[in-house]
Amino acid sequence: MFEKKEISDLVNKLLETNGMSTMPLIDLDLLLKSEGIKLFKFSKSEWKDKNFPDASAILLKSGNEKIIIINEQAHKLEEDKIFTIAHEIGHFFLHTTEEKPYVLCRHGQSGDKEKEDEADYFAACLLMPEKIFKELVNKVEIPSVKVFAKIFGVSETTTRKRFSELNIFCVD
């Protein structure tokens, strides 16, 4: 189990290492490449052809091989896809070990709630870094969920939760 501060510190170090600590919109493709994580996206028919389980994403790790496979049909909005990718990156950094090379995040099932919550928090920290988020909050009179969701390229629900996590007042 990780404390939120540990997760936040890990994300900040990851962003700093990859030269992304001052960017409001994180380049996930660049981050994936620099961390050696391969990303594959499959349509509904491709997903079924591969006989993948009913999941929104699959995470594979074996030795140095790191792969995220996204079920595009499970994500109606681009923001949801982005969050899922960041969530899976969180699993790589928080939960994969040599002893457990394969992790599957099932769509619509709780799985290990603690690990899922940690990966969600990692994704929020990655996509909406606290320092940048707070700097932007300080530049506006009353922060808006809709505006911040657009700035960070995430859903309004994710943005609202981030405001709450950081104890910042906002309006819808």
C-alpha positions in Angstrom: 0.0 0.0 0.0 1.2 3.5 -0.9 0.5 6.8 0.8 -0.7 9.5 -1.5 2.4 11.6 -0.8 4.6 8.6 -1.9 2.6 8.4 -5.2 2.7 12.2 -5.7 6.5 12.2 -5.1 7.0 9.3 -7.5 5.0 11.1 -10.2 6.9 14.3 -9.7 10.2 12.5 -10.0 9.0 10.8 -13.1 7.9 14.1 -14.7 11.2 15.8 -13.7 13.3 13.0 -15.1 11.4 13.2 -18.4 11.6 17.0 -18.6 7.8 17.4 -18.1 7.6 19.0 -14.7 6.4 22.4 -16.1 4.0 21.3 -18.8 0.3 21.6 -18.2 -0.5 18.9 -20.8 1.7 15.9 -20.4 2.8 14.2 -23.6 1.9 10.5 -22.8 3.4 9.2 -26.0 6.8 10.8 -25.2 6.6 9.5 -21.6 5.7 6.0 -22.8 8.6 6.0 -25.3 11.1 7.3 -22.7 10.0 4.7 -20.2 10.1 1.9 -22.8 6.4 1.1 -22.6 4.7 0.0 -25.8 1.1 1.0 -26.4 -1.3 -0.9 -28.6 -4.9 0.1 -29.3 -7.5 -2.3 -30.7 -11.0 -1.8 -32.0 -13.9 -3.9 -30.8 -13.5 -6.5 -33.6 -9.7 -6.7 -33.2 -10.1 -7.1 -29.5 -12.5 -10.1 -30.0 -10.3 -11.5 -32.8 -7.4 -11.6 -30.3 -9.6 -13.3 -27.7 -8.8 -10.7 -25.0 -10.9 -10.8 -21.9 -13.7 -8.3 -21.3 -11.4 -5.4 -20.1 -10.9 -1.8 -20.8 -7.1 -2.3 -20.8 -4.5 -5.0 -20.4 -1.1 -4.5 -18.8 1.7 -6.9 -19.6 5.1 -7.0 -18.0 7.7 -9.7 -18.4 11.3 -8.8 -17.6 12.0 -5.6 -19.4 9.1 -5.9 -21.8 6.3 -3.5 -20.8 3.1 -3.3 -22.8 -0.3 -1.5 -22.4 -3.1 -2.7 -24.7 -6.2 -0.4 -24.8 -9.7 -1.6 -25.8 -10.8 1.5 -27.8 -14.4 0.3 -27.7 -14.4 0.6 -23.9 -13.6 4.3 -24.0 -16.3 6.6 -25.5 -14.2 9.8 -25.0 -10.6 10.5 -25.7 -10.2 11.8 -22.1 -11.2 8.4 -20.8 -8.6 6.7 -23.0 -5.9 9.1 -21.8 -6.8 8.5 -18.1 -6.8 4.7 -18.7 -3.3 4.9 -20.2 -2.1 7.1 -17.3 -3.8 4.6 -14.9 -1.9 1.7 -16.5 1.4 3.6 -16.3 0.6 3.9 -12.6 0.3 0.1 -12.3 3.7 -0.3 -13.9 5.3 2.0 -11.4 3.4 0.9 -8.3 2.4 -2.7 -8.6 4.4 -4.7 -11.1 7.3 -6.9 -9.9 9.3 -9.7 -11.4 7.2 -12.2 -9.4 3.9 -10.9 -11.0 4.6 -10.2 -14.6 0.9 -9.8 -15.7 -1.7 -7.4 -14.5 -5.2 -7.2 -15.9 -7.6 -4.3 -15.2 -11.1 -5.5 -15.8 -13.7 -3.1 -17.1 -16.7 -2.8 -14.7 -15.1 -5.0 -12.0 -13.6 -3.8 -8.8 -10.5 -6.0 -8.8 -8.1 -5.0 -6.0 -9.8 -1.7 -5.0 -6.8 -0.4 -3.1 -4.5 -0.9 -6.1 -7.0 0.5 -8.5 -7.4 3.6 -6.3 -3.7 4.0 -6.1 -3.4 3.8 -9.9 -6.2 6.3 -10.3 -4.4 8.7 -7.9 -1.2 8.2 -9.9 -3.0 9.0 -13.1 -4.5 12.2 -11.6 -1.1 13.3 -10.3 0.5 12.5 -13.7 -2.2 14.3 -15.8 -2.8 17.2 -13.4 0.4 17.7 -11.4 -0.3 19.4 -8.1 2.3 22.2 -8.6 1.0 23.2 -12.1 -2.6 22.7 -11.0 -2.2 25.1 -8.0 -0.3 27.7 -10.1 -3.2 27.8 -12.5 -5.7 28.0 -9.7 -3.8 31.0 -8.3 -4.1 32.8 -11.7 -7.9 32.8 -11.8 -10.5 34.3 -9.6 -12.8 31.2 -9.3 -11.5 28.0 -10.9 -13.9 26.2 -13.2 -14.0 22.4 -13.6 -14.9 22.7 -17.3 -12.0 25.1 -18.0 -9.5 23.0 -16.1 -10.7 19.8 -17.7 -10.0 21.3 -21.1 -6.6 22.6 -20.0 -5.4 19.2 -18.8 -7.2 17.1 -21.4 -9.2 15.0 -18.8 -12.8 14.5 -18.0 -14.8 16.9 -15.8 -15.3 14.0 -13.3 -11.6 13.5 -13.0 -11.0 17.2 -12.7 -13.6 17.6 -10.0 -12.1 14.8 -8.0 -8.6 16.4 -8.3 -10.0 19.7 -7.0 -11.4 17.7 -4.1 -8.2 15.8 -3.4 -6.3 19.1 -3.3 -8.9 20.8 -1.1 -9.5 23.5 -3.7 -12.8 25.2 -4.1 -14.2 25.2 -7.7 -17.3 25.8 -9.7 -18.9 23.6 -12.3 
